Amino acid sequence: MDQEIYDFLWRHLNAVQENDISAYRETTAQDLTLYEWWVTPHRLDGLPFHEFMMESNAKLGTVFGSDGKQKAETRFDLANLAVQRYGDTAIASYTLLISTALPDGVQVISHNESRVMVKESGHWKIVHVHKSPSWPAPHTQP
């Protein structure tokens, strides 16, 4: 395991999870591109989408994965993490498991992610994210 990449990835994911916009900006490229299958079937560009989501969640006292419910104890795990590093470029792929303690029990949601990182001027930045369902989705539209 590449500890440098692992530590950076964990810091970045914690920033998203904790609505830490400052750390998110430090770990994410301005020209970020991403696909989030549950949001839209189209590519999202730049930081404003997530910044709005994190600002809104912070105001509501919620975190990603709590489905808009009030803030609850939440943790995430990276199942089957694989890191491929090619000099100053790295790709992390894994299944993100988000566990949230709710009044009626723990809820676990998951999806597959790939995050592409580039090291520029000595600092890693996420430049692309691709998320897909972790359940067998149909290949063609119903």
Secondary structure, DSSP 4 states (H G I P E B T S, - for coil): --HHHHHHHHHHHHHHHTT-HHHHHHHEEEEEEEEETTT-SS-EESSHHHHHHHHHHHHHT--TTSTTSSP--EEEEEEEEEEEEETTEEEEEEEEEEEEEETTEEEEEEEEEEEEEEEETTEEEEEEEEEEESS---SS--
